[in-house]
């Protein structure tokens, strides 16, 4: 194989109660990437369409992730990467993770898959470190493995793929306001009350149980963020209005997607997910804020060859 074309999916990180450890992969939204093997060693970004992003390899998350992978290889050839960037940077649905995950997945496939999924996540988070200043895996893990993933630990890195309930749909609204990941992290407190931590542990454990038992009522009760959401929600106008409206429309629950400004809701069935999208859109129409809407089943495969 000398060339591969990929779909690099968007993701939702945190999923309310799983800050920096839980994520899920979307089916309907993502970038496209073309990677080809060339005789010149190293990695070059040769084309980016859709967004204004750095072409320099060391300043592009796909390039940085790819270089991290090549450090572990003794090869006398290199790779060129073209990116059709359909996920807007700063949207809160894993734009940088899609690029990083696609780069390492594609190169690994061209090389005959010498690296396992955990190793690919380790390479990809180097791109995340460039984008946000933190090498977190809660977006790249679901992008690479598909479905729901849980980052059990970082030292050493251990990622678990969880069950995905068959009728689960995600609705995501991206209001056209900017919330930088670094800013969203700057509002977080470095210590939390034990009482709040206990509530959060219970919700995360309950949510994992609900995924395996496909208990949508339990999942709904666990989609609650006791810690991070209260700190970040003031950065997103209309957040609590959306949260109340989607619950009334039948959503299981909702929260901040990644570091925002996108807001996600999970629903049982596509019909409810579509109704949720309508009420989300109506709220931001009233605010006079432009937005993008995504309705998606859960992508259980992750990055896919096109």
C-alpha positions in Angstrom: 0.0 0.0 0.0 1.4 3.4 -1.0 -1.7 5.6 -0.4 -4.7 5.6 1.8 -7.8 7.9 2.1 -9.5 8.2 5.4 -12.6 9.4 7.2 -11.3 10.9 10.5 -14.3 11.2 12.9 -15.4 13.9 15.3 -15.7 13.0 18.9 -17.3 14.1 22.2 -15.0 14.1 25.2 -15.8 14.0 28.9 -19.5 13.0 28.3 -20.5 14.9 31.4 -19.1 12.9 34.3 -15.9 11.6 32.6 -13.6 14.6 32.5 -10.4 13.7 30.6 -11.1 9.9 30.7 -14.4 9.3 28.8 -15.2 9.9 25.1 -17.4 8.8 22.2 -17.0 8.7 18.5 -19.5 10.3 16.0 -20.5 8.7 12.7 -21.9 11.7 10.7 -19.1 14.3 11.1 -15.4 14.2 10.4 -12.5 15.2 8.3 -11.0 13.4 5.2 -7.3 12.7 4.9 -5.1 11.4 2.2 -1.7 10.0 3.1 0.8 8.8 0.6 4.2 7.1 0.9 7.1 9.1 -0.8 10.8 8.5 -1.3 11.8 11.5 0.7 12.2 10.8 4.5 10.1 12.7 7.0 6.6 14.1 7.0 5.2 16.9 4.9 1.7 18.5 5.0 1.1 19.3 1.3 -2.5 20.5 1.3 -5.1 21.7 3.8 -8.6 22.8 2.6 -11.5 23.9 4.6 -9.7 25.7 7.4 -6.6 28.0 7.8 -4.1 25.8 9.7 -0.3 25.6 9.7 1.3 23.8 6.9 4.6 23.4 8.8 4.9 19.8 10.0 6.1 20.8 13.5 3.2 23.2 14.0 0.4 20.9 12.7 -1.1 18.3 15.0 -1.2 15.7 12.3 2.4 16.3 11.5 3.5 16.2 15.2 1.6 12.9 15.7 3.2 11.4 12.6 6.7 12.5 13.6 6.2 11.0 17.1 5.4 7.7 15.3 8.4 7.8 12.9 10.8 8.3 15.8 10.2 4.6 16.7 10.9 3.5 13.1 14.0 3.0 11.0 12.8 3.7 7.5 14.4 5.5 4.5 11.1 6.9 3.1 8.5 9.4 4.2 4.9 10.5 3.9 2.8 13.3 2.5 -0.5 14.3 4.1 -3.5 16.1 2.6 -6.3 17.2 4.9 -9.9 18.2 4.0 -10.7 19.9 7.3 -14.4 19.7 7.9 -14.4 19.9 11.7 -13.9 23.5 12.8 -11.0 24.0 15.2 -12.2 25.1 18.6 -15.6 23.6 18.1 -15.3 21.2 21.0 -15.8 18.0 18.9 -12.2 16.9 18.6 -10.9 18.7 15.6 -7.3 18.3 16.5 -7.8 14.7 17.6 -9.3 13.8 14.2 -6.1 15.1 12.5 -3.8 13.4 14.9 -5.7 10.1 14.9 -6.0 10.0 11.1 -2.3 10.6 10.6 -1.1 7.8 12.9 -3.8 5.4 11.7 -3.1 5.9 8.0 0.7 5.7 8.3 0.3 2.5 10.4 -1.8 0.9 7.7 0.6 1.8 5.0 3.4 0.3 7.0 1.5 -3.0 7.5 0.2 -2.2 11.0 3.3 -2.6 13.2 1.8 -0.6 16.1 -1.2 -1.6 18.2 -4.1 0.7 19.1 -2.6 1.8 22.5 0.6 2.8 20.8 -1.3 4.8 18.2 -3.1 6.6 21.0 0.3 7.4 22.6 1.5 8.9 19.3 -1.7 10.8 18.6 -1.7 12.5 22.0 1.5 14.3 21.1 -0.6 16.2 18.6 -3.1 17.0 21.3 -0.4 18.4 23.4 0.5 20.8 20.6 -3.1 21.9 20.3 -4.1 22.3 23.9 -1.0 22.1 26.0 -2.1 18.8 27.5 -1.5 15.3 26.2 -5.0 14.0 26.9 -6.5 11.0 25.2 -10.3 11.3 25.7 -10.7 12.5 22.1 -8.1 10.5 20.2 -9.0 7.2 21.9 -12.6 7.1 20.6 -11.4 8.5 17.2 -9.0 5.5 16.9 -11.0 2.7 18.7 -14.5 3.8 17.9 -17.6 3.8 20.2 -17.2 4.8 23.9 -13.7 4.6 25.4 -12.4 5.0 28.9 -8.8 6.1 29.6 -8.1 4.0 32.6 -4.7 5.6 33.2 -1.7 7.4 31.6 1.3 5.8 33.4 1.2 3.5 31.6 -1.4 4.4 29.1 -4.4 2.1 29.2 -7.5 2.6 27.1 -10.6 0.5 27.4 -13.3 0.2 24.7 -16.8 0.1 26.2 -20.1 -1.2 24.9 -22.3 1.1 22.8 -26.1 0.8 23.3 -27.6 0.1 19.9 -30.3 2.9 19.9 -28.1 5.7 21.2 -27.8 8.9 19.2 -25.9 12.1 19.8 -27.0 15.6 18.9 -24.4 18.4 18.9 -24.9 22.1 18.5 -21.9 24.3 17.9 -22.7 28.0 18.5 -20.4 30.2 16.5 -18.6 31.6 19.5 -15.0 30.8 20.4 -13.9 29.0 23.6 -10.2 28.1 23.5 -9.3 24.9 25.2 -6.5 26.7 27.1 -9.1 29.2 28.4 -11.5 26.5 29.3 -8.8 24.7 31.3 -7.8 27.9 33.0 -11.1 28.3 34.8 -10.8 24.8 36.4 -9.9 24.5 40.1 -7.0 22.2 41.0 -8.8 20.8 44.1 -12.4 19.8 44.7 -14.4 18.9 47.8 -14.5 15.2 48.6 -18.3 15.2 48.6 -18.4 16.4 44.9 -15.8 13.8 43.9 -17.8 11.0 45.4 -20.9 12.1 43.4 -18.8 12.2 40.2 -17.2 8.7 40.8 -20.7 7.3 41.3 -22.0 8.9 38.1 -19.0 7.7 36.0 -19.3 4.1 37.4 -23.1 4.1 36.8 -22.7 5.4 33.3 -20.2 2.6 32.4 -22.7 0.1 33.9 -25.5 1.6 31.9 -23.6 1.3 28.6 -23.1 -2.5 29.2 -26.7 -3.1 30.5 -28.1 -0.8 27.8 -30.2 0.8 30.6 -31.2 4.1 29.2 -32.9 5.3 32.4 -29.7 4.7 34.4 -27.6 6.3 31.7 -29.9 9.4 31.9 -29.4 9.6 35.7 -25.6 9.4 35.3 -25.3 12.1 32.6 -24.5 14.7 35.3 -21.3 16.6 35.8 -20.8 17.7 39.4 -17.4 19.3 38.9 -16.4 20.7 35.5 -19.7 21.9 34.0 -20.4 24.5 36.7 -17.0 26.0 36.1 -17.1 26.1 32.3 -20.8 26.8 31.6 -20.5 30.6 32.1 -18.3 30.6 29.0 -21.2 29.3 26.9 -24.2 31.7 26.5 -27.6 29.9 26.8 -26.1 26.7 28.1 -28.6 26.0 30.9 -31.5 27.1 28.7 -30.4 24.4 26.1 -30.0 21.9 28.9 -33.5 22.3 30.2 -35.1 22.4 26.7 -33.5 19.2 25.4 -34.5 17.3 28.6 -38.1 18.5 27.9 -37.7 17.3 24.3 -36.9 13.8 25.5 -33.1 13.7 25.6 -31.5 11.4 28.1 -29.2 14.2 29.2 -26.7 16.8 27.9 -23.5 18.6 28.7 -20.5 20.5 27.3 -18.8 18.7 24.5 -15.1 18.7 25.3 -14.1 22.1 26.4 -17.0 23.8 24.5 -18.6 25.8 23.1 -20.4 22.8 21.6 -23.2 21.3 23.6 -24.1 17.6 23.2 -27.2 15.7 24.1 -27.7 11.9 24.0 -31.1 10.4 23.1 -32.7 7.0 22.6 -33.5 6.8 18.9 -33.0 9.1 15.9 -36.5 10.7 16.1 -35.8 12.2 19.6 -32.3 13.2 18.5 -33.9 15.2 15.6 -36.4 16.8 17.9 -33.6 17.8 20.3 -31.8 19.4 17.3 -34.8 21.6 16.6 -35.0 22.9 20.1 -31.3 23.5 20.3 -31.4 25.5 17.1 -34.4 27.5 18.1 -32.7 28.7 21.3 -29.7 30.0 19.4 -31.9 31.5 16.7 -33.5 33.6 19.5 -30.1 34.6 20.7 -29.1 35.7 17.2 -26.1 33.4 17.2 -25.2 31.3 14.2 -24.6 27.6 14.8 -23.9 24.2 13.2 -25.9 21.2 14.1 -24.9 17.5 14.0 -27.1 14.4 14.5 -25.2 11.2 14.7 -25.3 7.6 15.6 -22.3 6.3 17.5 -19.4 5.3 15.3 -18.2 2.0 16.7 -15.3 1.7 14.3 -13.4 5.0 14.6 -11.1 6.1 11.7 -12.2 4.4 8.5 -10.6 3.8 5.1 -12.6 5.4 2.3 
